[in-house]
Amino acid sequence: MEMFCLKCRRKVTVEDSSVDESSVNGRRLIRASCPECSSNLARFMKATSTT
Ligand SMILES: [Zn+2]
């Protein structure tokens, strides 16, 4: 998936296998590390209907 890296200041492509997904306050939190600079990327996704 594509995520925006703040350090690289551009979109980077993260392998699905290296994406860590968890649930925070009913929202899905996607975490991964940038393949370019290996800094942490985090991004909230819209929650799937899990209330
Ligand atoms: Zn980066």
mmCIF file of the protein (N, C-alpha, C, O) and its ligand, coordinates in Angstrom:
data_MODEL
# 
_entry.id   MODEL 
# 
loop_
_entity.id 
_entity.type 
_entity.pdbx_number_of_molecules 
1 polymer     1 
2 non-polymer 1 
# 
_entity_poly.entity_id                      1 
_entity_poly.type                           'polypeptide(L)' 
_entity_poly.nstd_linkage                   no 
_entity_poly.nstd_monomer                   no 
_entity_poly.pdbx_seq_one_letter_code       MEMFCLKCRRKVTVEDSSVDESSVNGRRLIRASCPECSSNLARFMKATSTT 
_entity_poly.pdbx_seq_one_letter_code_can   MEMFCLKCRRKVTVEDSSVDESSVNGRRLIRASCPECSSNLARFMKATSTT 
_entity_poly.pdbx_strand_id                 A 
# 
loop_
_entity_poly_seq.entity_id 
_entity_poly_seq.num 
_entity_poly_seq.mon_id 
_entity_poly_seq.hetero 
1 1  MET n 
1 2  GLU n 
1 3  MET n 
1 4  PHE n 
1 5  CYS n 
1 6  LEU n 
1 7  LYS n 
1 8  CYS n 
1 9  ARG n 
1 10 ARG n 
1 11 LYS n 
1 12 VAL n 
1 13 THR n 
1 14 VAL n 
1 15 GLU n 
1 16 ASP n 
1 17 SER n 
1 18 SER n 
1 19 VAL n 
1 20 ASP n 
1 21 GLU n 
1 22 SER n 
1 23 SER n 
1 24 VAL n 
1 25 ASN n 
1 26 GLY n 
1 27 ARG n 
1 28 ARG n 
1 29 LEU n 
1 30 ILE n 
1 31 ARG n 
1 32 ALA n 
1 33 SER n 
1 34 CYS n 
1 35 PRO n 
1 36 GLU n 
1 37 CYS n 
1 38 SER n 
1 39 SER n 
1 40 ASN n 
1 41 LEU n 
1 42 ALA n 
1 43 ARG n 
1 44 PHE n 
1 45 MET n 
1 46 LYS n 
1 47 ALA n 
1 48 THR n 
1 49 SER n 
1 50 THR n 
1 51 THR n 
# 
loop_
_struct_asym.id 
_struct_asym.entity_id 
A 1 
B 2 
# 
loop_
_chem_comp.id 
_chem_comp.type 
_chem_comp.mon_nstd_flag 
ALA 'L-peptide linking' y 
ARG 'L-peptide linking' y 
ASN 'L-peptide linking' y 
ASP 'L-peptide linking' y 
CYS 'L-peptide linking' y 
GLU 'L-peptide linking' y 
GLY 'peptide linking'   y 
ILE 'L-peptide linking' y 
LEU 'L-peptide linking' y 
LYS 'L-peptide linking' y 
MET 'L-peptide linking' y 
PHE 'L-peptide linking' y 
PRO 'L-peptide linking' y 
SER 'L-peptide linking' y 
THR 'L-peptide linking' y 
VAL 'L-peptide linking' y 
ZN  non-polymer         . 
# 
_pdbx_entity_nonpoly.entity_id   2 
_pdbx_entity_nonpoly.name        ? 
_pdbx_entity_nonpoly.comp_id     ZN 
# 
_pdbx_nonpoly_scheme.asym_id         B 
_pdbx_nonpoly_scheme.entity_id       2 
_pdbx_nonpoly_scheme.mon_id          ZN 
_pdbx_nonpoly_scheme.ndb_seq_num     1 
_pdbx_nonpoly_scheme.pdb_seq_num     101 
_pdbx_nonpoly_scheme.auth_seq_num    101 
_pdbx_nonpoly_scheme.pdb_mon_id      ZN 
_pdbx_nonpoly_scheme.auth_mon_id     ZN 
_pdbx_nonpoly_scheme.pdb_strand_id   A 
_pdbx_nonpoly_scheme.pdb_ins_code    . 
# 
loop_
_atom_site.group_PDB 
_atom_site.id 
_atom_site.type_symbol 
_atom_site.label_atom_id 
_atom_site.label_alt_id 
_atom_site.label_comp_id 
_atom_site.label_asym_id 
_atom_site.label_entity_id 
_atom_site.label_seq_id 
_atom_site.pdbx_PDB_ins_code 
_atom_site.Cartn_x 
_atom_site.Cartn_y 
_atom_site.Cartn_z 
_atom_site.occupancy 
_atom_site.B_iso_or_equiv 
_atom_site.pdbx_formal_charge 
_atom_site.auth_seq_id 
_atom_site.auth_comp_id 
_atom_site.auth_asym_id 
_atom_site.auth_atom_id 
_atom_site.pdbx_PDB_model_num 
ATOM   1   N  N  . MET A 1 1  ? 0.842   -1.191 0.000  1.00 0.00 ? 1   MET A N  1 
ATOM   2   C  CA . MET A 1 1  ? 0.000   0.000  0.000  1.00 0.00 ? 1   MET A CA 1 
ATOM   3   C  C  . MET A 1 1  ? 0.882   1.248  0.000  1.00 0.00 ? 1   MET A C  1 
ATOM   4   O  O  . MET A 1 1  ? 2.056   1.205  0.368  1.00 0.00 ? 1   MET A O  1 
ATOM   5   N  N  . GLU A 1 2  ? 0.293   2.333  -0.414 1.00 0.00 ? 2   GLU A N  1 
ATOM   6   C  CA . GLU A 1 2  ? 1.041   3.586  -0.418 1.00 0.00 ? 2   GLU A CA 1 
ATOM   7   C  C  . GLU A 1 2  ? 0.806   4.344  0.878  1.00 0.00 ? 2   GLU A C  1 
ATOM   8   O  O  . GLU A 1 2  ? -0.326  4.486  1.340  1.00 0.00 ? 2   GLU A O  1 
ATOM   9   N  N  . MET A 1 3  ? 1.878   4.818  1.440  1.00 0.00 ? 3   MET A N  1 
ATOM   10  C  CA . MET A 1 3  ? 1.771   5.656  2.621  1.00 0.00 ? 3   MET A CA 1 
ATOM   11  C  C  . MET A 1 3  ? 2.674   6.856  2.421  1.00 0.00 ? 3   MET A C  1 
ATOM   12  O  O  . MET A 1 3  ? 3.632   6.819  1.650  1.00 0.00 ? 3   MET A O  1 
ATOM   13  N  N  . PHE A 1 4  ? 2.343   7.923  3.139  1.00 0.00 ? 4   PHE A N  1 
ATOM   14  C  CA . PHE A 1 4  ? 3.153   9.129  2.998  1.00 0.00 ? 4   PHE A CA 1 
ATOM   15  C  C  . PHE A 1 4  ? 4.207   9.157  4.096  1.00 0.00 ? 4   PHE A C  1 
ATOM   16  O  O  . PHE A 1 4  ? 3.892   9.048  5.281  1.00 0.00 ? 4   PHE A O  1 
ATOM   17  N  N  . CYS A 1 5  ? 5.449   9.302  3.688  1.00 0.00 ? 5   CYS A N  1 
ATOM   18  C  CA . CYS A 1 5  ? 6.531   9.380  4.662  1.00 0.00 ? 5   CYS A CA 1 
ATOM   19  C  C  . CYS A 1 5  ? 6.878   10.846 4.915  1.00 0.00 ? 5   CYS A C  1 
ATOM   20  O  O  . CYS A 1 5  ? 7.165   11.608 3.991  1.00 0.00 ? 5   CYS A O  1 
ATOM   21  N  N  . LEU A 1 6  ? 6.844   11.214 6.185  1.00 0.00 ? 6   LEU A N  1 
ATOM   22  C  CA . LEU A 1 6  ? 7.125   12.599 6.537  1.00 0.00 ? 6   LEU A CA 1 
ATOM   23  C  C  . LEU A 1 6  ? 8.602   12.937 6.365  1.00 0.00 ? 6   LEU A C  1 
ATOM   24  O  O  . LEU A 1 6  ? 8.966   14.075 6.068  1.00 0.00 ? 6   LEU A O  1 
ATOM   25  N  N  . LYS A 1 7  ? 9.430   11.937 6.556  1.00 0.00 ? 7   LYS A N  1 
ATOM   26  C  CA . LYS A 1 7  ? 10.868  12.185 6.422  1.00 0.00 ? 7   LYS A CA 1 
ATOM   27  C  C  . LYS A 1 7  ? 11.266  12.317 4.963  1.00 0.00 ? 7   LYS A C  1 
ATOM   28  O  O  . LYS A 1 7  ? 11.994  13.235 4.582  1.00 0.00 ? 7   LYS A O  1 
ATOM   29  N  N  . CYS A 1 8  ? 10.780  11.388 4.153  1.00 0.00 ? 8   CYS A N  1 
ATOM   30  C  CA . CYS A 1 8  ? 11.086  11.442 2.719  1.00 0.00 ? 8   CYS A CA 1 
ATOM   31  C  C  . CYS A 1 8  ? 10.259  12.512 2.014  1.00 0.00 ? 8   CYS A C  1 
ATOM   32  O  O  . CYS A 1 8  ? 10.596  12.961 0.919  1.00 0.00 ? 8   CYS A O  1 
ATOM   33  N  N  . ARG A 1 9  ? 9.177   12.906 2.664  1.00 0.00 ? 9   ARG A N  1 
ATOM   34  C  CA . ARG A 1 9  ? 8.263   13.911 2.125  1.00 0.00 ? 9   ARG A CA 1 
ATOM   35  C  C  . ARG A 1 9  ? 7.699   13.477 0.773  1.00 0.00 ? 9   ARG A C  1 
ATOM   36  O  O  . ARG A 1 9  ? 7.533   14.280 -0.145 1.00 0.00 ? 9   ARG A O  1 
ATOM   37  N  N  . ARG A 1 10 ? 7.420   12.214 0.688  1.00 0.00 ? 10  ARG A N  1 
ATOM   38  C  CA . ARG A 1 10 ? 6.758   11.708 -0.500 1.00 0.00 ? 10  ARG A CA 1 
ATOM   39  C  C  . ARG A 1 10 ? 6.107   10.370 -0.177 1.00 0.00 ? 10  ARG A C  1 
ATOM   40  O  O  . ARG A 1 10 ? 6.321   9.781  0.882  1.00 0.00 ? 10  ARG A O  1 
ATOM   41  N  N  . LYS A 1 11 ? 5.315   9.923  -1.122 1.00 0.00 ? 11  LYS A N  1 
ATOM   42  C  CA . LYS A 1 11 ? 4.665   8.634  -0.927 1.00 0.00 ? 11  LYS A CA 1 
ATOM   43  C  C  . LYS A 1 11 ? 5.657   7.511  -1.156 1.00 0.00 ? 11  LYS A C  1 
ATOM   44  O  O  . LYS A 1 11 ? 6.473   7.544  -2.078 1.00 0.00 ? 11  LYS A O  1 
ATOM   45  N  N  . VAL A 1 12 ? 5.561   6.533  -0.301 1.00 0.00 ? 12  VAL A N  1 
ATOM   46  C  CA . VAL A 1 12 ? 6.391   5.350  -0.466 1.00 0.00 ? 12  VAL A CA 1 
ATOM   47  C  C  . VAL A 1 12 ? 5.473   4.130  -0.508 1.00 0.00 ? 12  VAL A C  1 
ATOM   48  O  O  . VAL A 1 12 ? 4.366   4.150  0.030  1.00 0.00 ? 12  VAL A O  1 
ATOM   49  N  N  . THR A 1 13 ? 5.943   3.095  -1.141 1.00 0.00 ? 13  THR A N  1 
ATOM   50  C  CA . THR A 1 13 ? 5.149   1.875  -1.219 1.00 0.00 ? 13  THR A CA 1 
ATOM   51  C  C  . THR A 1 13 ? 5.636   0.883  -0.171 1.00 0.00 ? 13  THR A C  1 
ATOM   52  O  O  . THR A 1 13 ? 6.800   0.483  -0.155 1.00 0.00 ? 13  THR A O  1 
ATOM   53  N  N  . VAL A 1 14 ? 4.730   0.508  0.684  1.00 0.00 ? 14  VAL A N  1 
ATOM   54  C  CA . VAL A 1 14 ? 5.065   -0.419 1.763  1.00 0.00 ? 14  VAL A CA 1 
ATOM   55  C  C  . VAL A 1 14 ? 4.491   -1.787 1.423  1.00 0.00 ? 14  VAL A C  1 
ATOM   56  O  O  . VAL A 1 14 ? 3.341   -1.900 0.998  1.00 0.00 ? 14  VAL A O  1 
ATOM   57  N  N  . GLU A 1 15 ? 5.274   -2.790 1.608  1.00 0.00 ? 15  GLU A N  1 
ATOM   58  C  CA . GLU A 1 15 ? 4.792   -4.140 1.345  1.00 0.00 ? 15  GLU A CA 1 
ATOM   59  C  C  . GLU A 1 15 ? 3.692   -4.516 2.326  1.00 0.00 ? 15  GLU A C  1 
ATOM   60  O  O  . GLU A 1 15 ? 3.770   -4.207 3.515  1.00 0.00 ? 15  GLU A O  1 
ATOM   61  N  N  . ASP A 1 16 ? 2.687   -5.173 1.821  1.00 0.00 ? 16  ASP A N  1 
ATOM   62  C  CA . ASP A 1 16 ? 1.573   -5.572 2.674  1.00 0.00 ? 16  ASP A CA 1 
ATOM   63  C  C  . ASP A 1 16 ? 2.034   -6.433 3.841  1.00 0.00 ? 16  ASP A C  1 
ATOM   64  O  O  . ASP A 1 16 ? 1.476   -6.368 4.936  1.00 0.00 ? 16  ASP A O  1 
ATOM   65  N  N  . SER A 1 17 ? 3.042   -7.225 3.594  1.00 0.00 ? 17  SER A N  1 
ATOM   66  C  CA . SER A 1 17 ? 3.505   -8.152 4.633  1.00 0.00 ? 17  SER A CA 1 
ATOM   67  C  C  . SER A 1 17 ? 4.172   -7.419 5.786  1.00 0.00 ? 17  SER A C  1 
ATOM   68  O  O  . SER A 1 17 ? 4.276   -7.963 6.886  1.00 0.00 ? 17  SER A O  1 
ATOM   69  N  N  . SER A 1 18 ? 4.626   -6.194 5.551  1.00 0.00 ? 18  SER A N  1 
ATOM   70  C  CA . SER A 1 18 ? 5.298   -5.461 6.614  1.00 0.00 ? 18  SER A CA 1 
ATOM   71  C  C  . SER A 1 18 ? 4.386   -4.427 7.265  1.00 0.00 ? 18  SER A C  1 
ATOM   72  O  O  . SER A 1 18 ? 4.829   -3.591 8.052  1.00 0.00 ? 18  SER A O  1 
ATOM   73  N  N  . VAL A 1 19 ? 3.107   -4.503 6.922  1.00 0.00 ? 19  VAL A N  1 
ATOM   74  C  CA . VAL A 1 19 ? 2.146   -3.585 7.517  1.00 0.00 ? 19  VAL A CA 1 
ATOM   75  C  C  . VAL A 1 19 ? 1.553   -4.206 8.772  1.00 0.00 ? 19  VAL A C  1 
ATOM   76  O  O  . VAL A 1 19 ? 1.100   -5.351 8.767  1.00 0.00 ? 19  VAL A O  1 
ATOM   77  N  N  . ASP A 1 20 ? 1.567   -3.440 9.826  1.00 0.00 ? 20  ASP A N  1 
ATOM   78  C  CA . ASP A 1 20 ? 1.005   -3.909 11.083 1.00 0.00 ? 20  ASP A CA 1 
ATOM   79  C  C  . ASP A 1 20 ? -0.302  -3.165 11.342 1.00 0.00 ? 20  ASP A C  1 
ATOM   80  O  O  . ASP A 1 20 ? -0.344  -1.935 11.371 1.00 0.00 ? 20  ASP A O  1 
ATOM   81  N  N  . GLU A 1 21 ? -1.346  -3.931 11.525 1.00 0.00 ? 21  GLU A N  1 
ATOM   82  C  CA . GLU A 1 21 ? -2.661  -3.310 11.675 1.00 0.00 ? 21  GLU A CA 1 
ATOM   83  C  C  . GLU A 1 21 ? -3.205  -3.583 13.063 1.00 0.00 ? 21  GLU A C  1 
ATOM   84  O  O  . GLU A 1 21 ? -3.178  -4.717 13.540 1.00 0.00 ? 21  GLU A O  1 
ATOM   85  N  N  . SER A 1 22 ? -3.696  -2.541 13.706 1.00 0.00 ? 22  SER A N  1 
ATOM   86  C  CA . SER A 1 22 ? -4.305  -2.736 15.012 1.00 0.00 ? 22  SER A CA 1 
ATOM   87  C  C  . SER A 1 22 ? -5.518  -1.827 15.128 1.00 0.00 ? 22  SER A C  1 
ATOM   88  O  O  . SER A 1 22 ? -5.789  -1.019 14.241 1.00 0.00 ? 22  SER A O  1 
ATOM   89  N  N  . SER A 1 23 ? -6.226  -1.964 16.206 1.00 0.00 ? 23  SER A N  1 
ATOM   90  C  CA . SER A 1 23 ? -7.439  -1.192 16.396 1.00 0.00 ? 23  SER A CA 1 
ATOM   91  C  C  . SER A 1 23 ? -7.282  -0.283 17.599 1.00 0.00 ? 23  SER A C  1 
ATOM   92  O  O  . SER A 1 23 ? -6.979  -0.744 18.700 1.00 0.00 ? 23  SER A O  1 
ATOM   93  N  N  . VAL A 1 24 ? -7.491  1.027  17.387 1.00 0.00 ? 24  VAL A N  1 
ATOM   94  C  CA . VAL A 1 24 ? -7.374  1.990  18.470 1.00 0.00 ? 24  VAL A CA 1 
ATOM   95  C  C  . VAL A 1 24 ? -8.656  2.811  18.526 1.00 0.00 ? 24  VAL A C  1 
ATOM   96  O  O  . VAL A 1 24 ? -9.010  3.500  17.569 1.00 0.00 ? 24  VAL A O  1 
ATOM   97  N  N  . ASN A 1 25 ? -9.332  2.731  19.635 1.00 0.00 ? 25  ASN A N  1 
ATOM   98  C  CA . ASN A 1 25 ? -10.579 3.465  19.823 1.00 0.00 ? 25  ASN A CA 1 
ATOM   99  C  C  . ASN A 1 25 ? -11.565 3.243  18.681 1.00 0.00 ? 25  ASN A C  1 
ATOM   100 O  O  . ASN A 1 25 ? -12.238 4.172  18.233 1.00 0.00 ? 25  ASN A O  1 
ATOM   101 N  N  . GLY A 1 26 ? -11.636 2.029  18.231 1.00 0.00 ? 26  GLY A N  1 
ATOM   102 C  CA . GLY A 1 26 ? -12.587 1.689  17.182 1.00 0.00 ? 26  GLY A CA 1 
ATOM   103 C  C  . GLY A 1 26 ? -12.117 2.056  15.794 1.00 0.00 ? 26  GLY A C  1 
ATOM   104 O  O  . GLY A 1 26 ? -12.831 1.846  14.813 1.00 0.00 ? 26  GLY A O  1 
ATOM   105 N  N  . ARG A 1 27 ? -10.915 2.604  15.707 1.00 0.00 ? 27  ARG A N  1 
ATOM   106 C  CA . ARG A 1 27 ? -10.380 2.923  14.379 1.00 0.00 ? 27  ARG A CA 1 
ATOM   107 C  C  . ARG A 1 27 ? -9.218  1.999  14.064 1.00 0.00 ? 27  ARG A C  1 
ATOM   108 O  O  . ARG A 1 27 ? -8.541  1.491  14.958 1.00 0.00 ? 27  ARG A O  1 
ATOM   109 N  N  . ARG A 1 28 ? -9.009  1.799  12.802 1.00 0.00 ? 28  ARG A N  1 
ATOM   110 C  CA . ARG A 1 28 ? -7.914  0.929  12.403 1.00 0.00 ? 28  ARG A CA 1 
ATOM   111 C  C  . ARG A 1 28 ? -6.642  1.747  12.260 1.00 0.00 ? 28  ARG A C  1 
ATOM   112 O  O  . ARG A 1 28 ? -6.595  2.736  11.528 1.00 0.00 ? 28  ARG A O  1 
ATOM   113 N  N  . LEU A 1 29 ? -5.642  1.324  12.955 1.00 0.00 ? 29  LEU A N  1 
ATOM   114 C  CA . LEU A 1 29 ? -4.354  2.001  12.873 1.00 0.00 ? 29  LEU A CA 1 
ATOM   115 C  C  . LEU A 1 29 ? -3.398  1.137  12.072 1.00 0.00 ? 29  LEU A C  1 
ATOM   116 O  O  . LEU A 1 29 ? -3.114  -0.009 12.422 1.00 0.00 ? 29  LEU A O  1 
ATOM   117 N  N  . ILE A 1 30 ? -2.915  1.715  10.996 1.00 0.00 ? 30  ILE A N  1 
ATOM   118 C  CA . ILE A 1 30 ? -1.977  1.009  10.138 1.00 0.00 ? 30  ILE A CA 1 
ATOM   119 C  C  . ILE A 1 30 ? -0.571  1.502  10.465 1.00 0.00 ? 30  ILE A C  1 
ATOM   120 O  O  . ILE A 1 30 ? -0.299  2.702  10.443 1.00 0.00 ? 30  ILE A O  1 
ATOM   121 N  N  . ARG A 1 31 ? 0.300   0.575  10.765 1.00 0.00 ? 31  ARG A N  1 
ATOM   122 C  CA . ARG A 1 31 ? 1.678   0.964  11.057 1.00 0.00 ? 31  ARG A CA 1 
ATOM   123 C  C  . ARG A 1 31 ? 2.629   0.197  10.151 1.00 0.00 ? 31  ARG A C  1 
ATOM   124 O  O  . ARG A 1 31 ? 2.439   -0.985 9.865  1.00 0.00 ? 31  ARG A O  1 
ATOM   125 N  N  . ALA A 1 32 ? 3.642   0.900  9.718  1.00 0.00 ? 32  ALA A N  1 
ATOM   126 C  CA . ALA A 1 32 ? 4.643   0.275  8.867  1.00 0.00 ? 32  ALA A CA 1 
ATOM   127 C  C  . ALA A 1 32 ? 5.927   1.078  8.998  1.00 0.00 ? 32  ALA A C  1 
ATOM   128 O  O  . ALA A 1 32 ? 5.953   2.133  9.633  1.00 0.00 ? 32  ALA A O  1 
ATOM   129 N  N  . SER A 1 33 ? 6.979   0.576  8.397  1.00 0.00 ? 33  SER A N  1 
ATOM   130 C  CA . SER A 1 33 ? 8.209   1.355  8.387  1.00 0.00 ? 33  SER A CA 1 
ATOM   131 C  C  . SER A 1 33 ? 8.564   1.673  6.945  1.00 0.00 ? 33  SER A C  1 
ATOM   132 O  O  . SER A 1 33 ? 8.378   0.860  6.040  1.00 0.00 ? 33  SER A O  1 
ATOM   133 N  N  . CYS A 1 34 ? 9.073   2.863  6.763  1.00 0.00 ? 34  CYS A N  1 
ATOM   134 C  CA . CYS A 1 34 ? 9.409   3.327  5.432  1.00 0.00 ? 34  CYS A CA 1 
ATOM   135 C  C  . CYS A 1 34 ? 10.543  2.491  4.840  1.00 0.00 ? 34  CYS A C  1 
ATOM   136 O  O  . CYS A 1 34 ? 11.570  2.301  5.491  1.00 0.00 ? 34  CYS A O  1 
ATOM   137 N  N  . PRO A 1 35 ? 10.373  1.994  3.630  1.00 0.00 ? 35  PRO A N  1 
ATOM   138 C  CA . PRO A 1 35 ? 11.429  1.206  2.998  1.00 0.00 ? 35  PRO A CA 1 
ATOM   139 C  C  . PRO A 1 35 ? 12.650  2.046  2.624  1.00 0.00 ? 35  PRO A C  1 
ATOM   140 O  O  . PRO A 1 35 ? 13.729  1.506  2.381  1.00 0.00 ? 35  PRO A O  1 
ATOM   141 N  N  . GLU A 1 36 ? 12.476  3.368  2.581  1.00 0.00 ? 36  GLU A N  1 
ATOM   142 C  CA . GLU A 1 36 ? 13.571  4.252  2.187  1.00 0.00 ? 36  GLU A CA 1 
ATOM   143 C  C  . GLU A 1 36 ? 14.419  4.669  3.388  1.00 0.00 ? 36  GLU A C  1 
ATOM   144 O  O  . GLU A 1 36 ? 15.646  4.575  3.364  1.00 0.00 ? 36  GLU A O  1 
ATOM   145 N  N  . CYS A 1 37 ? 13.741  5.131  4.435  1.00 0.00 ? 37  CYS A N  1 
ATOM   146 C  CA . CYS A 1 37 ? 14.489  5.679  5.570  1.00 0.00 ? 37  CYS A CA 1 
ATOM   147 C  C  . CYS A 1 37 ? 14.204  4.912  6.862  1.00 0.00 ? 37  CYS A C  1 
ATOM   148 O  O  . CYS A 1 37 ? 14.750  5.233  7.917  1.00 0.00 ? 37  CYS A O  1 
ATOM   149 N  N  . SER A 1 38 ? 13.350  3.904  6.766  1.00 0.00 ? 38  SER A N  1 
ATOM   150 C  CA . SER A 1 38 ? 12.995  3.039  7.886  1.00 0.00 ? 38  SER A CA 1 
ATOM   151 C  C  . SER A 1 38 ? 12.434  3.778  9.107  1.00 0.00 ? 38  SER A C  1 
ATOM   152 O  O  . SER A 1 38 ? 12.499  3.281  10.231 1.00 0.00 ? 38  SER A O  1 
ATOM   153 N  N  . SER A 1 39 ? 11.894  4.946  8.870  1.00 0.00 ? 39  SER A N  1 
ATOM   154 C  CA . SER A 1 39 ? 11.201  5.612  9.965  1.00 0.00 ? 39  SER A CA 1 
ATOM   155 C  C  . SER A 1 39 ? 9.789   5.053  10.063 1.00 0.00 ? 39  SER A C  1 
ATOM   156 O  O  . SER A 1 39 ? 9.282   4.435  9.128  1.00 0.00 ? 39  SER A O  1 
ATOM   157 N  N  . ASN A 1 40 ? 9.172   5.280  11.203 1.00 0.00 ? 40  ASN A N  1 
ATOM   158 C  CA . ASN A 1 40 ? 7.850   4.704  11.422 1.00 0.00 ? 40  ASN A CA 1 
ATOM   159 C  C  . ASN A 1 40 ? 6.774   5.520  10.723 1.00 0.00 ? 40  ASN A C  1 
ATOM   160 O  O  . ASN A 1 40 ? 6.757   6.749  10.781 1.00 0.00 ? 40  ASN A O  1 
ATOM   161 N  N  . LEU A 1 41 ? 5.885   4.803  10.067 1.00 0.00 ? 41  LEU A N  1 
ATOM   162 C  CA . LEU A 1 41 ? 4.741   5.440  9.439  1.00 0.00 ? 41  LEU A CA 1 
ATOM   163 C  C  . LEU A 1 41 ? 3.489   4.958  10.152 1.00 0.00 ? 41  LEU A C  1 
ATOM   164 O  O  . LEU A 1 41 ? 3.371   3.780  10.490 1.00 0.00 ? 41  LEU A O  1 
ATOM   165 N  N  . ALA A 1 42 ? 2.573   5.856  10.375 1.00 0.00 ? 42  ALA A N  1 
ATOM   166 C  CA . ALA A 1 42 ? 1.308   5.467  10.992 1.00 0.00 ? 42  ALA A CA 1 
ATOM   167 C  C  . ALA A 1 42 ? 0.186   6.200  10.300 1.00 0.00 ? 42  ALA A C  1 
ATOM   168 O  O  . ALA A 1 42 ? 0.329   7.343  9.865  1.00 0.00 ? 42  ALA A O  1 
ATOM   169 N  N  . ARG A 1 43 ? -0.930  5.514  10.210 1.00 0.00 ? 43  ARG A N  1 
ATOM   170 C  CA . ARG A 1 43 ? -2.034  6.108  9.494  1.00 0.00 ? 43  ARG A CA 1 
ATOM   171 C  C  . ARG A 1 43 ? -3.342  5.487  9.983  1.00 0.00 ? 43  ARG A C  1 
ATOM   172 O  O  . ARG A 1 43 ? -3.461  4.267  10.100 1.00 0.00 ? 43  ARG A O  1 
ATOM   173 N  N  . PHE A 1 44 ? -4.300  6.333  10.262 1.00 0.00 ? 44  PHE A N  1 
ATOM   174 C  CA . PHE A 1 44 ? -5.606  5.850  10.664 1.00 0.00 ? 44  PHE A CA 1 
ATOM   175 C  C  . PHE A 1 44 ? -6.460  5.594  9.429  1.00 0.00 ? 44  PHE A C  1 
ATOM   176 O  O  . PHE A 1 44 ? -6.484  6.383  8.484  1.00 0.00 ? 44  PHE A O  1 
ATOM   177 N  N  . MET A 1 45 ? -7.154  4.472  9.470  1.00 0.00 ? 45  MET A N  1 
ATOM   178 C  CA . MET A 1 45 ? -8.091  4.172  8.398  1.00 0.00 ? 45  MET A CA 1 
ATOM   179 C  C  . MET A 1 45 ? -9.494  4.262  8.973  1.00 0.00 ? 45  MET A C  1 
ATOM   180 O  O  . MET A 1 45 ? -9.701  4.180  10.184 1.00 0.00 ? 45  MET A O  1 
ATOM   181 N  N  . LYS A 1 46 ? -10.454 4.434  8.068  1.00 0.00 ? 46  LYS A N  1 
ATOM   182 C  CA . LYS A 1 46 ? -11.833 4.419  8.535  1.00 0.00 ? 46  LYS A CA 1 
ATOM   183 C  C  . LYS A 1 46 ? -12.168 3.048  9.095  1.00 0.00 ? 46  LYS A C  1 
ATOM   184 O  O  . LYS A 1 46 ? -11.816 2.016  8.524  1.00 0.00 ? 46  LYS A O  1 
ATOM   185 N  N  . ALA A 1 47 ? -12.835 3.065  10.189 1.00 0.00 ? 47  ALA A N  1 
ATOM   186 C  CA . ALA A 1 47 ? -13.154 1.810  10.850 1.00 0.00 ? 47  ALA A CA 1 
ATOM   187 C  C  . ALA A 1 47 ? -14.114 0.987  10.022 1.00 0.00 ? 47  ALA A C  1 
ATOM   188 O  O  . ALA A 1 47 ? -15.045 1.507  9.407  1.00 0.00 ? 47  ALA A O  1 
ATOM   189 N  N  . THR A 1 48 ? -13.869 -0.283 10.023 1.00 0.00 ? 48  THR A N  1 
ATOM   190 C  CA . THR A 1 48 ? -14.879 -1.184 9.471  1.00 0.00 ? 48  THR A CA 1 
ATOM   191 C  C  . THR A 1 48 ? -15.982 -1.301 10.511 1.00 0.00 ? 48  THR A C  1 
ATOM   192 O  O  . THR A 1 48 ? -15.740 -1.109 11.703 1.00 0.00 ? 48  THR A O  1 
ATOM   193 N  N  . SER A 1 49 ? -17.133 -1.599 10.085 1.00 0.00 ? 49  SER A N  1 
ATOM   194 C  CA . SER A 1 49 ? -18.303 -1.542 10.971 1.00 0.00 ? 49  SER A CA 1 
ATOM   195 C  C  . SER A 1 49 ? -18.162 -2.410 12.230 1.00 0.00 ? 49  SER A C  1 
ATOM   196 O  O  . SER A 1 49 ? -18.901 -3.372 12.439 1.00 0.00 ? 49  SER A O  1 
ATOM   197 N  N  . THR A 1 50 ? -17.204 -2.035 13.038 1.00 0.00 ? 50  THR A N  1 
ATOM   198 C  CA . THR A 1 50 ? -16.992 -2.743 14.295 1.00 0.00 ? 50  THR A CA 1 
ATOM   199 C  C  . THR A 1 50 ? -17.212 -1.776 15.443 1.00 0.00 ? 50  THR A C  1 
ATOM   200 O  O  . THR A 1 50 ? -16.280 -1.115 15.902 1.00 0.00 ? 50  THR A O  1 
ATOM   201 N  N  . THR A 1 51 ? -18.423 -1.701 15.892 1.00 0.00 ? 51  THR A N  1 
ATOM   202 C  CA . THR A 1 51 ? -18.691 -0.769 16.984 1.00 0.00 ? 51  THR A CA 1 
ATOM   203 C  C  . THR A 1 51 ? -19.022 -1.436 18.271 1.00 0.00 ? 51  THR A C  1 
ATOM   204 O  O  . THR A 1 51 ? -19.268 -0.761 19.270 1.00 0.00 ? 51  THR A O  1 
HETATM 205 ZN ZN . ZN  B 2 .  ? 10.912  7.616  4.503  1.00 0.00 2 101 ZN  A ZN 1 
# 
